[in-house]
């Protein structure tokens, strides 16, 4: 409403300016003819008044609104953005143009949205760098410390062996972090993924078998129910999805807890459910688990927790497949359930 009112006032002002310019031009022509004792026909006199009126109106208009001013304003805003200053005030920059020209108003709105997205991306980048630095610093500090202890000549072989084991664990942790970062970067760079049809139930059976030792060590019971299902997706990436989800379910479960893994289908879709009876999460934790480096359990150590990138990778893989959706249900002290829903391939045979 405000914009329409201002735009109307500008048009009224422009009309008044134009009338004033024509009155001025009539006066100038009349004075000139009297000064030089000239006599023109009425039509010639009106033609001179019209030409002079348009000329004066154009000159005055360009003093206030002209293409050069518009491009200078645009250049100033883009220069600020190119220097990393994304707080472009599009509400005040080029204010007059946005009321006169709808295209200029649309451009400023798009520029404002672009500036906001770039600002968010810059904040994410800085946060990502900070998180990576923090994650790397901890294992590096441990490696340096245990290396210095292992180099002491008075240490016995038992202690030295303990130091070397810790160095190996922290090195593996760094390697896992590096692999996860590379995988995440690759996913974000290559959004188009190759797909093929494969047996989803067989893939799940294969992934579950990788965790038999961990399940046995924790004395956990695993209930498995897998219906035959074909899916068209990237087999390698989906393998990582199940690895991360099942691995997390076991990691955050206690000894003798129960794990439920099921694959059910109907005419068009499949649902993979991975449910644990572990520590669970509250609402705040549940809403943040797909963020990079977020660890719902802040007490996790290098022995009990990963880098906090696993579920971010899962989220990206699900997103880039296009036909998948992931949901999470969780209750503190009760357990967590991840559900991945997608479109199955009908078995023509």
Secondary structure, DSSP 8 states (H G I E B T S, - for coil): -HHHHHHHHHHHHHHHHHHHHHHHHHHHHHHHHHHTT----HHHHHHHHHHHHHHHHHHHHHHHS-HHHHHHHHHHHHHHHHTT-----TTTTTHHHHHH-HHHHHHHHHHHHHHHHHHHHHHHHHHHHHHHHHHHHHHHHHHHHHHHHHT-TT--HHHHHHHHHHHHHHHHHHHHHHHHHHHHHHHHH------EEEEHHHHHHHHHHHTHHHHHHTT-EEEEEE---EEEE-HHHHHHHHHHHHHHHHHT--TT-EEEEEEEE-SSEEEEEEEE-SS---HHHHHHTTSTT--SSTT--TTT---S-HHHHHHHHHHHHSS-EEEEEEETTTEEEEEEEEE-B----
